[in-house]
Amino acid sequence: AGDDTFAMLQAAMSAGDVRRAFRAAHTLKGLAANLGLVQLWQAASALTEALRGSDMQRASALYPETAAAYREACAAIGDGRVENTDFCEKDLTKRNESDIL
């Protein structure tokens, strides 16, 4: 089973739950740092800081970049460019950041 941090972030953003979104974004940032996924780390860091300040409007604007970086990280894992197969959700292809905006 894959990590569900991104799914938790999507759900929290969709619900407008700043506290849960912050927790998920912060966790995603840490996972990205541990795996050396720089683009995802940068995007998740910016999102985390917006959420730390309870700025959901800014967080909503930053979310698509984080989602795109997440998809790229999962593609890199799938292509073998990064070695960690438990990071990505199995049904990522069924999700789209526009579903929550």
PyMOL commands that set and color helices and strands:
alter all, ss='L'
color gray80, all
select helices_A, chain A and resi 5-15+18-35+38-52+56-78+92-94+97-99
alter helices_A, ss='H'
color red, helices_A
deselect
rebuild
show_as cartoon
